[in-house]
Amino acid sequence: MSIRILVSGGTFDKEYNERDGQLFFKDTHVAEMLRLGRSRVEVTIRTVMMIDSLEMTDADRALIVQNCLGAEEDRIVITHGTDTMTETAAALARAVTGKTIVLTGAMIPYAFGSSDGLFNLGSALSFVQVLPAGVYLAMNGKCFPWDRVRKNRERGEFEENG
């Protein structure tokens, strides 16, 4: 079973500029994370975009949807910024059927060394292999259906809504 990993940016892949204190994007860390995590899952990684999810437009979401529709794999993990992950999940749920899609991200950049991203990526890879077709969010060891989750900004975690 091959899994497609689509990279869209978010805190997951941000770097820190020590000179000016700004966070920025360079390259995705996904391949390195899989290597460090000793993953033996067959994956194909494609960087779709590298943007902060607060800057994501409907056109960007449409591009993610098109990449999912065009993927030959029926199991897809998407790395995504946490601020608008639920909006992208909703767009995917409206347009893509017959595939299992799991979105994941990080609250702390991987480059910081103490990121939750490595654990979240591993969890997403596990969830995508066993869940039925549908759209899900995987964060902090939990998995939620796309329409029953929200980001609790106060606590800095995702939780079930409704």
N, C-alpha and C positions, 0 to 999 in steps of 0.2 A: 504494500500500500504506500503510494507516494503522496506526499503532502506538499501543497503549494504554500509558501510563506510570502505574503505581500507586505512590503514595508511602506509605511506612509509618513514616518517621522514621529513627532511627539517627544515628550521628555525621554522616552526610551533611548533615543539616539542622539540626544544633545551632548555637546562638548562644552567645556568651560574655558573661556579665554582669561588667563591669569592676569594679563595686562589691563584689561578694561572691566573685568568681572561679568562680562556678558556670556550668555549661553548661545550657542550657534550649532549649525549642522555641518558635518563634513561627510562621513560615510556611515553606513549602517554597521552596527556591531553584531548583527544576528549570526553571521558565520562564526565569528570568534566565540560568541556565547554558546553556540551549539558544540563547538570544539571543547571549550572548557567544561561544559556540562557532560561531556563524553556521550553525547546523543548518538544513537545508532539508527535513528529514524531516517528513512529516505526522503529528502526534501529538495525542492527547487525554490530558490530565493529570487524574488524579483523586487527591485526598488521601484515603486510607482511614483513616489514623491517623497520629499523630506521637508515637511512643514509642521509648524505648530498647529494643533487642531483648532485653536481659536481663529486661525487665519484660513481654515478650510472653507471652500465655497461649495455651492451645489454642483458646479462643474467638476470640482475635485472629487466629490462623492460619486458623481456619475462615472468618472474614470476608474474609481475603485470597483464600482459595480461592473463595469465593462470588463475589467481584469478578472473578476470572479466568473462572469458568464463565459469568458473566453478560455478559462483555464481547463485543461483536459482533466485535471484532478478533481475529484468530487469532495475532497477534504482540504479546507483552506484555513490558515491562521493569518490574521492581519495584525501587525503591530501598528498602534494608533495612539495619538494623544488622548489622555483621559477626559479632557474637558468637553469634547463633543463626540465621544465614542458612541454614545447612545443614539445620536442623530444619524451617524453613518450606519449603525446597526439597523435602524428603522428603514433607511433607504435600501439596504441590502435585502431586508425581509420582504419589502414590497416587490423587488425585481428578480430575485434569485430563488429558484426552487430546485429541490432534488440534490442539494449540496449541503454539507455540514460546514459552517463558517464560524470560527471562534475569533473574536477580537480580544486583544490584550494590550497592555501598556505598562507604564511604570510611573510611580510618583516621584522617584529619585532617578536622575540619569545614570545609566550603566557606567559611564566614565568616572563617576564619583567613587566607585568601589564598594559602596554599601547599598547598591540598588536592589529593589524588589524585582527588577526586570528579568533577571536570570530565572528566578523561581516562577514568575508569571509566564515566561515563555515555555518553560518545561511543563507547567500545568496545562497551558493551552494546547501543546502538542499531545499531551495525554488525553485531554477532553475531546479533541477533534477526532481521535481514533475510535472513541466508544459511543459518542452521542449520535442520535438519529439526525437525519437531515433537518436543518433549521439554522437560525442565527443566535449566537450566544456571546456573552462577555465572560472572560475568565480573569479574575484578579484575586490575589492573596489567597490562593488555594480554593476559592469558591467559584462556582460557575452559575450563571444566571441566564434564563431566556431573555432575549433582547427587549421584550416588552414588559418585563417585571424587575427592572433594575434602575437604580439612579446612583449618582455620585453624591456622597455626603461630604461636602467640602469642609465642614466643621471638623469631622473626624478623619478626613483624608482617606476614605475607603468607599468601596461600592457596597450597596445593600439592596435587599429586595424591597420593591415598592408595591403597594396595593395589597 
